[in-house]
Every structure is written in C-alpha cells, then in structure tokens.
Amino acid sequence: MKAKTVAFNGSPRKGGNTETLLRKVLSQLDENGIATELVQIGGKALSGCAACGRCRETLEVKCVIQADEMNLYIQKAD
C-alpha cells in the first residue's frame, strides 16, 4: 500500500497562514512520491467525544454520533 499523509486544517481561516504552511509541507511530501490530502475542518460544526464508549463496544473505527462529518475524518485518519 502506498503511503498517504492527511493534514487536517483546524484553522477557521481558509487560505490563512496555517493552510499555507500545511500546503508547503504537503508539497514536499508530494515531490517525494507520498500522496497527500488537505482536509479543512476549521469552521465546521463538529461534535466532541461524548465518552460514551460505544465505539469500543462495537469495535468499529467510528463514532455512533452521526450528526456531523467526524466519521468521514476518522476514516481518512485510519
């Protein structure tokens, strides 16, 4: 399997300094043959962990809370 790096931009300022620096790092990885992806999560309404333990009970790598896109991001990080 080919290596892939996913960067999560938590800054709410799209196109700001954080994104600029993340893109600089990702471009270096791209140049070295590593696939990359930048995911903008800053400014999105995301639920924090409710510490319910259901993910541990079901042994699935996902949250039982389906109100936002967090499970999509968990899959990208897995």
N, CA, C and O atoms as a Maestro MAE file, in Angstrom:
{
 s_m_m2io_version
 :::
 2.0.0
}

f_m_ct {
 s_m_title
 :::
 protein
 m_atom[312] {
  # First column is atom index #
  i_m_mmod_type
  r_m_x_coord
  r_m_y_coord
  r_m_z_coord
  i_m_residue_number
  s_m_chain_name
  s_m_pdb_residue_name
  s_m_pdb_atom_name
  i_m_atomic_number
  :::
  1 25 0.840 -1.178 0.000 1 A "MET " " N  " 7
  2 3 0.000 0.000 0.000 1 A "MET " " CA " 6
  3 2 0.884 1.240 0.000 1 A "MET " " C  " 6
  4 15 1.851 1.323 0.757 1 A "MET " " O  " 8
  5 25 0.552 2.190 -0.841 2 A "LYS " " N  " 7
  6 3 1.317 3.421 -0.948 2 A "LYS " " CA " 6
  7 2 1.036 4.328 0.244 2 A "LYS " " C  " 6
  8 15 -0.102 4.438 0.701 2 A "LYS " " O  " 8
  9 25 2.088 4.977 0.742 3 A "ALA " " N  " 7
  10 3 1.941 5.879 1.884 3 A "ALA " " CA " 6
  11 2 1.084 7.086 1.517 3 A "ALA " " C  " 6
  12 15 1.135 7.580 0.390 3 A "ALA " " O  " 8
  13 25 0.298 7.551 2.481 4 A "LYS " " N  " 7
  14 3 -0.511 8.742 2.278 4 A "LYS " " CA " 6
  15 2 -0.517 9.546 3.566 4 A "LYS " " C  " 6
  16 15 -0.650 8.992 4.658 4 A "LYS " " O  " 8
  17 25 -0.374 10.843 3.428 5 A "THR " " N  " 7
  18 3 -0.422 11.738 4.573 5 A "THR " " CA " 6
  19 2 -1.656 12.611 4.438 5 A "THR " " C  " 6
  20 15 -1.896 13.212 3.391 5 A "THR " " O  " 8
  21 25 -2.437 12.675 5.511 6 A "VAL " " N  " 7
  22 3 -3.616 13.532 5.549 6 A "VAL " " CA " 6
  23 2 -3.357 14.621 6.581 6 A "VAL " " C  " 6
  24 15 -3.041 14.329 7.734 6 A "VAL " " O  " 8
  25 25 -3.491 15.874 6.165 7 A "ALA " " N  " 7
  26 3 -3.333 17.011 7.068 7 A "ALA " " CA " 6
  27 2 -4.709 17.613 7.328 7 A "ALA " " C  " 6
  28 15 -5.476 17.864 6.398 7 A "ALA " " O  " 8
  29 25 -5.007 17.837 8.585 8 A "PHE " " N  " 7
  30 3 -6.283 18.423 8.975 8 A "PHE " " CA " 6
  31 2 -6.046 19.874 9.389 8 A "PHE " " C  " 6
  32 15 -5.322 20.146 10.347 8 A "PHE " " O  " 8
  33 25 -6.659 20.795 8.663 9 A "ASN " " N  " 7
  34 3 -6.520 22.211 8.975 9 A "ASN " " CA " 6
  35 2 -7.645 22.608 9.915 9 A "ASN " " C  " 6
  36 15 -8.808 22.676 9.518 9 A "ASN " " O  " 8
  37 25 -7.288 22.869 11.162 10 A "GLY " " N  " 7
  38 3 -8.278 23.243 12.161 10 A "GLY " " CA " 6
  39 2 -8.535 24.737 12.238 10 A "GLY " " C  " 6
  40 15 -9.399 25.181 12.995 10 A "GLY " " O  " 8
  41 25 -7.795 25.515 11.462 11 A "SER " " N  " 7
  42 3 -7.996 26.963 11.478 11 A "SER " " CA " 6
  43 2 -9.283 27.325 10.742 11 A "SER " " C  " 6
  44 15 -9.538 26.806 9.655 11 A "SER " " O  " 8
  45 25 -10.090 28.202 11.317 12 A "PRO " " N  " 7
  46 3 -11.311 28.617 10.632 12 A "PRO " " CA " 6
  47 2 -11.043 29.564 9.462 12 A "PRO " " C  " 6
  48 15 -11.944 29.838 8.670 12 A "PRO " " O  " 8
  49 25 -9.815 30.063 9.350 13 A "ARG " " N  " 7
  50 3 -9.475 30.995 8.267 13 A "ARG " " CA " 6
  51 2 -8.955 30.236 7.059 13 A "ARG " " C  " 6
  52 15 -7.753 29.996 6.943 13 A "ARG " " O  " 8
  53 25 -9.845 29.861 6.165 14 A "LYS " " N  " 7
  54 3 -9.453 29.156 4.947 14 A "LYS " " CA " 6
  55 2 -8.542 30.062 4.130 14 A "LYS " " C  " 6
  56 15 -8.859 31.227 3.890 14 A "LYS " " O  " 8
  57 25 -7.403 29.512 3.706 15 A "GLY " " N  " 7
  58 3 -6.428 30.284 2.951 15 A "GLY " " CA " 6
  59 2 -5.480 31.084 3.825 15 A "GLY " " C  " 6
  60 15 -4.680 31.870 3.318 15 A "GLY " " O  " 8
  61 25 -5.562 30.890 5.137 16 A "GLY " " N  " 7
  62 3 -4.717 31.632 6.071 16 A "GLY " " CA " 6
  63 2 -3.329 31.016 6.219 16 A "GLY " " C  " 6
  64 15 -2.925 30.161 5.430 16 A "GLY " " O  " 8
  65 25 -2.611 31.463 7.238 17 A "ASN " " N  " 7
  66 3 -1.237 31.015 7.463 17 A "ASN " " CA " 6
  67 2 -1.131 29.515 7.705 17 A "ASN " " C  " 6
  68 15 -0.216 28.870 7.192 17 A "ASN " " O  " 8
  69 25 -2.052 28.955 8.479 18 A "THR " " N  " 7
  70 3 -1.989 27.523 8.765 18 A "THR " " CA " 6
  71 2 -2.127 26.711 7.483 18 A "THR " " C  " 6
  72 15 -1.365 25.772 7.254 18 A "THR " " O  " 8
  73 25 -3.080 27.065 6.667 19 A "GLU " " N  " 7
  74 3 -3.267 26.347 5.404 19 A "GLU " " CA " 6
  75 2 -2.042 26.512 4.501 19 A "GLU " " C  " 6
  76 15 -1.607 25.555 3.859 19 A "GLU " " O  " 8
  77 25 -1.497 27.710 4.453 20 A "THR " " N  " 7
  78 3 -0.312 27.961 3.626 20 A "THR " " CA " 6
  79 2 0.845 27.066 4.054 20 A "THR " " C  " 6
  80 15 1.516 26.468 3.212 20 A "THR " " O  " 8
  81 25 1.077 26.974 5.349 21 A "LEU " " N  " 7
  82 3 2.175 26.142 5.845 21 A "LEU " " CA " 6
  83 2 1.907 24.652 5.641 21 A "LEU " " C  " 6
  84 15 2.820 23.896 5.308 21 A "LEU " " O  " 8
  85 25 0.665 24.229 5.839 22 A "LEU " " N  " 7
  86 3 0.333 22.824 5.592 22 A "LEU " " CA " 6
  87 2 0.554 22.476 4.128 22 A "LEU " " C  " 6
  88 15 1.091 21.413 3.815 22 A "LEU " " O  " 8
  89 25 0.148 23.354 3.242 23 A "ARG " " N  " 7
  90 3 0.346 23.099 1.801 23 A "ARG " " CA " 6
  91 2 1.835 23.028 1.452 23 A "ARG " " C  " 6
  92 15 2.231 22.251 0.584 23 A "ARG " " O  " 8
  93 25 2.652 23.827 2.117 24 A "LYS " " N  " 7
  94 3 4.097 23.798 1.871 24 A "LYS " " CA " 6
  95 2 4.675 22.436 2.268 24 A "LYS " " C  " 6
  96 15 5.467 21.855 1.527 24 A "LYS " " O  " 8
  97 25 4.278 21.936 3.426 25 A "VAL " " N  " 7
  98 3 4.742 20.614 3.877 25 A "VAL " " CA " 6
  99 2 4.241 19.527 2.933 25 A "VAL " " C  " 6
  100 15 5.001 18.646 2.532 25 A "VAL " " O  " 8
  101 25 2.955 19.593 2.579 26 A "LEU " " N  " 7
  102 3 2.379 18.565 1.707 26 A "LEU " " CA " 6
  103 2 3.028 18.572 0.325 26 A "LEU " " C  " 6
  104 15 3.183 17.518 -0.291 26 A "LEU " " O  " 8
  105 25 3.404 19.740 -0.159 27 A "SER " " N  " 7
  106 3 4.045 19.796 -1.476 27 A "SER " " CA " 6
  107 2 5.396 19.086 -1.445 27 A "SER " " C  " 6
  108 15 5.776 18.443 -2.423 27 A "SER " " O  " 8
  109 25 6.117 19.192 -0.344 28 A "GLN " " N  " 7
  110 3 7.398 18.491 -0.215 28 A "GLN " " CA " 6
  111 2 7.181 16.975 -0.199 28 A "GLN " " C  " 6
  112 15 7.954 16.224 -0.793 28 A "GLN " " O  " 8
  113 25 6.143 16.542 0.473 29 A "LEU " " N  " 7
  114 3 5.827 15.108 0.505 29 A "LEU " " CA " 6
  115 2 5.434 14.626 -0.887 29 A "LEU " " C  " 6
  116 15 5.865 13.560 -1.326 29 A "LEU " " O  " 8
  117 25 4.613 15.416 -1.579 30 A "ASP " " N  " 7
  118 3 4.211 15.075 -2.956 30 A "ASP " " CA " 6
  119 2 5.432 14.907 -3.851 30 A "ASP " " C  " 6
  120 15 5.506 13.965 -4.640 30 A "ASP " " O  " 8
  121 25 6.386 15.820 -3.727 31 A "GLU " " N  " 7
  122 3 7.599 15.759 -4.537 31 A "GLU " " CA " 6
  123 2 8.409 14.492 -4.271 31 A "GLU " " C  " 6
  124 15 9.185 14.051 -5.118 31 A "GLU " " O  " 8
  125 25 8.218 13.911 -3.083 32 A "ASN " " N  " 7
  126 3 8.929 12.684 -2.723 32 A "ASN " " CA " 6
  127 2 8.075 11.440 -2.905 32 A "ASN " " C  " 6
  128 15 8.392 10.380 -2.366 32 A "ASN " " O  " 8
  129 25 6.984 11.567 -3.668 33 A "GLY " " N  " 7
  130 3 6.176 10.407 -4.023 33 A "GLY " " CA " 6
  131 2 5.169 9.962 -2.985 33 A "GLY " " C  " 6
  132 15 4.629 8.860 -3.076 33 A "GLY " " O  " 8
  133 25 4.910 10.803 -2.004 34 A "ILE " " N  " 7
  134 3 3.931 10.452 -0.974 34 A "ILE " " CA " 6
  135 2 2.624 11.168 -1.284 34 A "ILE " " C  " 6
  136 15 2.598 12.393 -1.402 34 A "ILE " " O  " 8
  137 25 1.555 10.418 -1.414 35 A "ALA " " N  " 7
  138 3 0.235 11.003 -1.683 35 A "ALA " " CA " 6
  139 2 -0.202 11.823 -0.476 35 A "ALA " " C  " 6
  140 15 0.058 11.447 0.667 35 A "ALA " " O  " 8
  141 25 -0.861 12.936 -0.736 36 A "THR " " N  " 7
  142 3 -1.293 13.814 0.347 36 A "THR " " CA " 6
  143 2 -2.728 14.273 0.135 36 A "THR " " C  " 6
  144 15 -3.273 14.217 -0.967 36 A "THR " " O  " 8
  145 25 -3.312 14.726 1.231 37 A "GLU " " N  " 7
  146 3 -4.651 15.307 1.181 37 A "GLU " " CA " 6
  147 2 -4.760 16.339 2.288 37 A "GLU " " C  " 6
  148 15 -4.345 16.090 3.420 37 A "GLU " " O  " 8
  149 25 -5.310 17.482 1.969 38 A "LEU " " N  " 7
  150 3 -5.571 18.522 2.955 38 A "LEU " " CA " 6
  151 2 -7.069 18.576 3.207 38 A "LEU " " C  " 6
  152 15 -7.856 18.732 2.273 38 A "LEU " " O  " 8
  153 25 -7.461 18.449 4.465 39 A "VAL " " N  " 7
  154 3 -8.874 18.454 4.836 39 A "VAL " " CA " 6
  155 2 -9.135 19.673 5.716 39 A "VAL " " C  " 6
  156 15 -8.497 19.846 6.754 39 A "VAL " " O  " 8
  157 25 -10.065 20.506 5.298 40 A "GLN " " N  " 7
  158 3 -10.432 21.709 6.045 40 A "GLN " " CA " 6
  159 2 -11.523 21.354 7.045 40 A "GLN " " C  " 6
  160 15 -12.655 21.066 6.654 40 A "GLN " " O  " 8
  161 25 -11.188 21.373 8.344 41 A "ILE " " N  " 7
  162 3 -12.209 21.105 9.356 41 A "ILE " " CA " 6
  163 2 -12.502 22.346 10.195 41 A "ILE " " C  " 6
  164 15 -13.527 22.408 10.874 41 A "ILE " " O  " 8
  165 25 -11.605 23.335 10.151 42 A "GLY " " N  " 7
  166 3 -11.838 24.566 10.896 42 A "GLY " " CA " 6
  167 2 -13.077 25.274 10.389 42 A "GLY " " C  " 6
  168 15 -13.298 25.379 9.183 42 A "GLY " " O  " 8
  169 25 -13.875 25.753 11.312 43 A "GLY " " N  " 7
  170 3 -15.091 26.460 10.949 43 A "GLY " " CA " 6
  171 2 -16.293 25.560 10.774 43 A "GLY " " C  " 6
  172 15 -17.408 26.044 10.580 43 A "GLY " " O  " 8
  173 25 -16.080 24.238 10.839 44 A "LYS " " N  " 7
  174 3 -17.214 23.314 10.707 44 A "LYS " " CA " 6
  175 2 -17.721 22.943 12.102 44 A "LYS " " C  " 6
  176 15 -16.950 22.866 13.059 44 A "LYS " " O  " 8
  177 25 -19.003 22.720 12.193 45 A "ALA " " N  " 7
  178 3 -19.598 22.301 13.464 45 A "ALA " " CA " 6
  179 2 -19.350 20.808 13.647 45 A "ALA " " C  " 6
  180 15 -19.950 19.983 12.959 45 A "ALA " " O  " 8
  181 25 -18.462 20.467 14.577 46 A "LEU " " N  " 7
  182 3 -18.135 19.071 14.854 46 A "LEU " " CA " 6
  183 2 -18.383 18.786 16.325 46 A "LEU " " C  " 6
  184 15 -18.078 19.609 17.189 46 A "LEU " " O  " 8
  185 25 -18.932 17.627 16.599 47 A "SER " " N  " 7
  186 3 -19.162 17.236 17.988 47 A "SER " " CA " 6
  187 2 -17.879 16.683 18.588 47 A "SER " " C  " 6
  188 15 -17.127 15.963 17.931 47 A "SER " " O  " 8
  189 25 -17.647 17.024 19.816 48 A "GLY " " N  " 7
  190 3 -16.532 16.426 20.540 48 A "GLY " " CA " 6
  191 2 -16.909 15.029 21.001 48 A "GLY " " C  " 6
  192 15 -18.065 14.618 20.908 48 A "GLY " " O  " 8
  193 25 -15.927 14.317 21.494 49 A "CYS " " N  " 7
  194 3 -16.183 12.968 22.004 49 A "CYS " " CA " 6
  195 2 -17.094 13.045 23.228 49 A "CYS " " C  " 6
  196 15 -16.842 13.825 24.147 49 A "CYS " " O  " 8
  197 25 -18.148 12.238 23.238 50 A "ALA " " N  " 7
  198 3 -19.089 12.204 24.353 50 A "ALA " " CA " 6
  199 2 -18.653 11.194 25.413 50 A "ALA " " C  " 6
  200 15 -19.307 11.054 26.447 50 A "ALA " " O  " 8
  201 25 -17.548 10.491 25.157 51 A "ALA " " N  " 7
  202 3 -17.010 9.490 26.077 51 A "ALA " " CA " 6
  203 2 -18.048 8.428 26.442 51 A "ALA " " C  " 6
  204 15 -18.095 7.956 27.578 51 A "ALA " " O  " 8
  205 25 -18.876 8.063 25.467 52 A "CYS " " N  " 7
  206 3 -19.924 7.078 25.726 52 A "CYS " " CA " 6
  207 2 -19.388 5.641 25.670 52 A "CYS " " C  " 6
  208 15 -19.990 4.724 26.229 52 A "CYS " " O  " 8
  209 25 -18.255 5.458 24.992 53 A "GLY " " N  " 7
  210 3 -17.653 4.133 24.910 53 A "GLY " " CA " 6
  211 2 -18.275 3.205 23.881 53 A "GLY " " C  " 6
  212 15 -17.859 2.052 23.773 53 A "GLY " " O  " 8
  213 25 -19.256 3.672 23.123 54 A "ARG " " N  " 7
  214 3 -19.922 2.809 22.157 54 A "ARG " " CA " 6
  215 2 -18.980 2.343 21.056 54 A "ARG " " C  " 6
  216 15 -19.113 1.221 20.567 54 A "ARG " " O  " 8
  217 25 -18.026 3.189 20.657 55 A "CYS " " N  " 7
  218 3 -17.069 2.789 19.613 55 A "CYS " " CA " 6
  219 2 -16.242 1.600 20.096 55 A "CYS " " C  " 6
  220 15 -15.886 0.727 19.304 55 A "CYS " " O  " 8
  221 25 -15.939 1.564 21.370 56 A "ARG " " N  " 7
  222 3 -15.185 0.450 21.943 56 A "ARG " " CA " 6
  223 2 -16.054 -0.809 22.012 56 A "ARG " " C  " 6
  224 15 -15.576 -1.914 21.758 56 A "ARG " " O  " 8
  225 25 -17.322 -0.634 22.355 57 A "GLU " " N  " 7
  226 3 -18.244 -1.773 22.449 57 A "GLU " " CA " 6
  227 2 -18.474 -2.430 21.097 57 A "GLU " " C  " 6
  228 15 -18.520 -3.656 21.001 57 A "GLU " " O  " 8
  229 25 -18.620 -1.618 20.046 58 A "THR " " N  " 7
  230 3 -18.919 -2.162 18.721 58 A "THR " " CA " 6
  231 2 -17.657 -2.585 17.974 58 A "THR " " C  " 6
  232 15 -17.736 -3.271 16.955 58 A "THR " " O  " 8
  233 25 -16.479 -2.171 18.486 59 A "LEU " " N  " 7
  234 3 -15.182 -2.474 17.863 59 A "LEU " " CA " 6
  235 2 -15.075 -1.934 16.439 59 A "LEU " " C  " 6
  236 15 -14.314 -2.457 15.625 59 A "LEU " " O  " 8
  237 25 -15.830 -0.898 16.148 60 A "GLU " " N  " 7
  238 3 -15.767 -0.243 14.848 60 A "GLU " " CA " 6
  239 2 -14.955 1.038 14.991 60 A "GLU " " C  " 6
  240 15 -14.956 1.666 16.050 60 A "GLU " " O  " 8
  241 25 -14.278 1.415 13.944 61 A "VAL " " N  " 7
  242 3 -13.485 2.640 13.977 61 A "VAL " " CA " 6
  243 2 -14.372 3.794 13.513 61 A "VAL " " C  " 6
  244 15 -14.118 4.434 12.492 61 A "VAL " " O  " 8
  245 25 -15.415 4.033 14.296 62 A "LYS " " N  " 7
  246 3 -16.299 5.156 14.005 62 A "LYS " " CA " 6
  247 2 -17.099 5.512 15.247 62 A "LYS " " C  " 6
  248 15 -17.277 4.709 16.163 62 A "LYS " " O  " 8
  249 25 -17.568 6.740 15.237 63 A "CYS " " N  " 7
  250 3 -18.364 7.255 16.341 63 A "CYS " " CA " 6
  251 2 -19.841 6.948 16.077 63 A "CYS " " C  " 6
  252 15 -20.292 6.978 14.932 63 A "CYS " " O  " 8
  253 25 -20.574 6.658 17.122 64 A "VAL " " N  " 7
  254 3 -22.005 6.378 16.957 64 A "VAL " " CA " 6
  255 2 -22.803 7.659 16.734 64 A "VAL " " C  " 6
  256 15 -23.940 7.606 16.266 64 A "VAL " " O  " 8
  257 25 -22.223 8.799 17.062 65 A "ILE " " N  " 7
  258 3 -22.882 10.078 16.811 65 A "ILE " " CA " 6
  259 2 -22.758 10.378 15.324 65 A "ILE " " C  " 6
  260 15 -21.647 10.463 14.801 65 A "ILE " " O  " 8
  261 25 -23.869 10.538 14.647 66 A "GLN " " N  " 7
  262 3 -23.895 10.724 13.197 66 A "GLN " " CA " 6
  263 2 -24.298 12.135 12.795 66 A "GLN " " C  " 6
  264 15 -24.678 12.355 11.645 66 A "GLN " " O  " 8
  265 25 -24.226 13.097 13.710 67 A "ALA " " N  " 7
  266 3 -24.739 14.442 13.462 67 A "ALA " " CA " 6
  267 2 -23.821 15.311 12.605 67 A "ALA " " C  " 6
  268 15 -24.233 16.378 12.150 67 A "ALA " " O  " 8
  269 25 -22.586 14.870 12.379 68 A "ASP " " N  " 7
  270 3 -21.652 15.695 11.616 68 A "ASP " " CA " 6
  271 2 -20.745 14.803 10.770 68 A "ASP " " C  " 6
  272 15 -21.004 13.608 10.631 68 A "ASP " " O  " 8
  273 25 -19.691 15.376 10.210 69 A "GLU " " N  " 7
  274 3 -18.806 14.649 9.293 69 A "GLU " " CA " 6
  275 2 -17.618 13.974 9.992 69 A "GLU " " C  " 6
  276 15 -16.680 13.543 9.322 69 A "GLU " " O  " 8
  277 25 -17.644 13.878 11.319 70 A "MET " " N  " 7
  278 3 -16.492 13.350 12.038 70 A "MET " " CA " 6
  279 2 -16.105 11.943 11.593 70 A "MET " " C  " 6
  280 15 -14.914 11.644 11.499 70 A "MET " " O  " 8
  281 25 -17.067 11.079 11.320 71 A "ASN " " N  " 7
  282 3 -16.728 9.722 10.893 71 A "ASN " " CA " 6
  283 2 -15.971 9.713 9.568 71 A "ASN " " C  " 6
  284 15 -15.109 8.860 9.355 71 A "ASN " " O  " 8
  285 25 -16.279 10.639 8.688 72 A "LEU " " N  " 7
  286 3 -15.534 10.761 7.440 72 A "LEU " " CA " 6
  287 2 -14.068 11.081 7.731 72 A "LEU " " C  " 6
  288 15 -13.171 10.514 7.107 72 A "LEU " " O  " 8
  289 25 -13.826 11.981 8.671 73 A "TYR " " N  " 7
  290 3 -12.472 12.368 9.024 73 A "TYR " " CA " 6
  291 2 -11.731 11.238 9.753 73 A "TYR " " C  " 6
  292 15 -10.530 11.049 9.564 73 A "TYR " " O  " 8
  293 25 -12.455 10.502 10.576 74 A "ILE " " N  " 7
  294 3 -11.850 9.349 11.267 74 A "ILE " " CA " 6
  295 2 -11.379 8.325 10.231 74 A "ILE " " C  " 6
  296 15 -10.285 7.776 10.359 74 A "ILE " " O  " 8
  297 25 -12.198 8.066 9.209 75 A "GLN " " N  " 7
  298 3 -11.807 7.128 8.160 75 A "GLN " " CA " 6
  299 2 -10.573 7.606 7.420 75 A "GLN " " C  " 6
  300 15 -9.720 6.790 7.072 75 A "GLN " " O  " 8
  301 25 -10.449 8.901 7.169 76 A "LYS " " N  " 7
  302 3 -9.286 9.436 6.467 76 A "LYS " " CA " 6
  303 2 -8.022 9.262 7.306 76 A "LYS " " C  " 6
  304 15 -6.937 9.072 6.755 76 A "LYS " " O  " 8
  305 25 -8.150 9.325 8.623 77 A "ALA " " N  " 7
  306 3 -7.004 9.200 9.509 77 A "ALA " " CA " 6
  307 2 -6.635 7.755 9.805 77 A "ALA " " C  " 6
  308 15 -5.539 7.484 10.295 77 A "ALA " " O  " 8
  309 25 -7.527 6.836 9.517 78 A "ASP " " N  " 7
  310 3 -7.309 5.422 9.852 78 A "ASP " " CA " 6
  311 2 -6.298 4.795 8.911 78 A "ASP " " C  " 6
  312 15 -5.987 3.610 9.039 78 A "ASP " " O  " 8
  :::
 }
 m_bond[311] {
  # First column is bond index #
  i_m_from
  i_m_to
  i_m_order
  :::
  1 1 2 1
  2 2 3 1
  3 3 4 2
  4 3 5 1
  5 5 6 1
  6 6 7 1
  7 7 8 2
  8 7 9 1
  9 9 10 1
  10 10 11 1
  11 11 12 2
  12 11 13 1
  13 13 14 1
  14 14 15 1
  15 15 16 2
  16 15 17 1
  17 17 18 1
  18 18 19 1
  19 19 20 2
  20 19 21 1
  21 21 22 1
  22 22 23 1
  23 23 24 2
  24 23 25 1
  25 25 26 1
  26 26 27 1
  27 27 28 2
  28 27 29 1
  29 29 30 1
  30 30 31 1
  31 31 32 2
  32 31 33 1
  33 33 34 1
  34 34 35 1
  35 35 36 2
  36 35 37 1
  37 37 38 1
  38 38 39 1
  39 39 40 2
  40 39 41 1
  41 41 42 1
  42 42 43 1
  43 43 44 2
  44 43 45 1
  45 45 46 1
  46 46 47 1
  47 47 48 2
  48 47 49 1
  49 49 50 1
  50 50 51 1
  51 51 52 2
  52 51 53 1
  53 53 54 1
  54 54 55 1
  55 55 56 2
  56 55 57 1
  57 57 58 1
  58 58 59 1
  59 59 60 2
  60 59 61 1
  61 61 62 1
  62 62 63 1
  63 63 64 2
  64 63 65 1
  65 65 66 1
  66 66 67 1
  67 67 68 2
  68 67 69 1
  69 69 70 1
  70 70 71 1
  71 71 72 2
  72 71 73 1
  73 73 74 1
  74 74 75 1
  75 75 76 2
  76 75 77 1
  77 77 78 1
  78 78 79 1
  79 79 80 2
  80 79 81 1
  81 81 82 1
  82 82 83 1
  83 83 84 2
  84 83 85 1
  85 85 86 1
  86 86 87 1
  87 87 88 2
  88 87 89 1
  89 89 90 1
  90 90 91 1
  91 91 92 2
  92 91 93 1
  93 93 94 1
  94 94 95 1
  95 95 96 2
  96 95 97 1
  97 97 98 1
  98 98 99 1
  99 99 100 2
  100 99 101 1
  101 101 102 1
  102 102 103 1
  103 103 104 2
  104 103 105 1
  105 105 106 1
  106 106 107 1
  107 107 108 2
  108 107 109 1
  109 109 110 1
  110 110 111 1
  111 111 112 2
  112 111 113 1
  113 113 114 1
  114 114 115 1
  115 115 116 2
  116 115 117 1
  117 117 118 1
  118 118 119 1
  119 119 120 2
  120 119 121 1
  121 121 122 1
  122 122 123 1
  123 123 124 2
  124 123 125 1
  125 125 126 1
  126 126 127 1
  127 127 128 2
  128 127 129 1
  129 129 130 1
  130 130 131 1
  131 131 132 2
  132 131 133 1
  133 133 134 1
  134 134 135 1
  135 135 136 2
  136 135 137 1
  137 137 138 1
  138 138 139 1
  139 139 140 2
  140 139 141 1
  141 141 142 1
  142 142 143 1
  143 143 144 2
  144 143 145 1
  145 145 146 1
  146 146 147 1
  147 147 148 2
  148 147 149 1
  149 149 150 1
  150 150 151 1
  151 151 152 2
  152 151 153 1
  153 153 154 1
  154 154 155 1
  155 155 156 2
  156 155 157 1
  157 157 158 1
  158 158 159 1
  159 159 160 2
  160 159 161 1
  161 161 162 1
  162 162 163 1
  163 163 164 2
  164 163 165 1
  165 165 166 1
  166 166 167 1
  167 167 168 2
  168 167 169 1
  169 169 170 1
  170 170 171 1
  171 171 172 2
  172 171 173 1
  173 173 174 1
  174 174 175 1
  175 175 176 2
  176 175 177 1
  177 177 178 1
  178 178 179 1
  179 179 180 2
  180 179 181 1
  181 181 182 1
  182 182 183 1
  183 183 184 2
  184 183 185 1
  185 185 186 1
  186 186 187 1
  187 187 188 2
  188 187 189 1
  189 189 190 1
  190 190 191 1
  191 191 192 2
  192 191 193 1
  193 193 194 1
  194 194 195 1
  195 195 196 2
  196 195 197 1
  197 197 198 1
  198 198 199 1
  199 199 200 2
  200 199 201 1
  201 201 202 1
  202 202 203 1
  203 203 204 2
  204 203 205 1
  205 205 206 1
  206 206 207 1
  207 207 208 2
  208 207 209 1
  209 209 210 1
  210 210 211 1
  211 211 212 2
  212 211 213 1
  213 213 214 1
  214 214 215 1
  215 215 216 2
  216 215 217 1
  217 217 218 1
  218 218 219 1
  219 219 220 2
  220 219 221 1
  221 221 222 1
  222 222 223 1
  223 223 224 2
  224 223 225 1
  225 225 226 1
  226 226 227 1
  227 227 228 2
  228 227 229 1
  229 229 230 1
  230 230 231 1
  231 231 232 2
  232 231 233 1
  233 233 234 1
  234 234 235 1
  235 235 236 2
  236 235 237 1
  237 237 238 1
  238 238 239 1
  239 239 240 2
  240 239 241 1
  241 241 242 1
  242 242 243 1
  243 243 244 2
  244 243 245 1
  245 245 246 1
  246 246 247 1
  247 247 248 2
  248 247 249 1
  249 249 250 1
  250 250 251 1
  251 251 252 2
  252 251 253 1
  253 253 254 1
  254 254 255 1
  255 255 256 2
  256 255 257 1
  257 257 258 1
  258 258 259 1
  259 259 260 2
  260 259 261 1
  261 261 262 1
  262 262 263 1
  263 263 264 2
  264 263 265 1
  265 265 266 1
  266 266 267 1
  267 267 268 2
  268 267 269 1
  269 269 270 1
  270 270 271 1
  271 271 272 2
  272 271 273 1
  273 273 274 1
  274 274 275 1
  275 275 276 2
  276 275 277 1
  277 277 278 1
  278 278 279 1
  279 279 280 2
  280 279 281 1
  281 281 282 1
  282 282 283 1
  283 283 284 2
  284 283 285 1
  285 285 286 1
  286 286 287 1
  287 287 288 2
  288 287 289 1
  289 289 290 1
  290 290 291 1
  291 291 292 2
  292 291 293 1
  293 293 294 1
  294 294 295 1
  295 295 296 2
  296 295 297 1
  297 297 298 1
  298 298 299 1
  299 299 300 2
  300 299 301 1
  301 301 302 1
  302 302 303 1
  303 303 304 2
  304 303 305 1
  305 305 306 1
  306 306 307 1
  307 307 308 2
  308 307 309 1
  309 309 310 1
  310 310 311 1
  311 311 312 2
  :::
 }
}
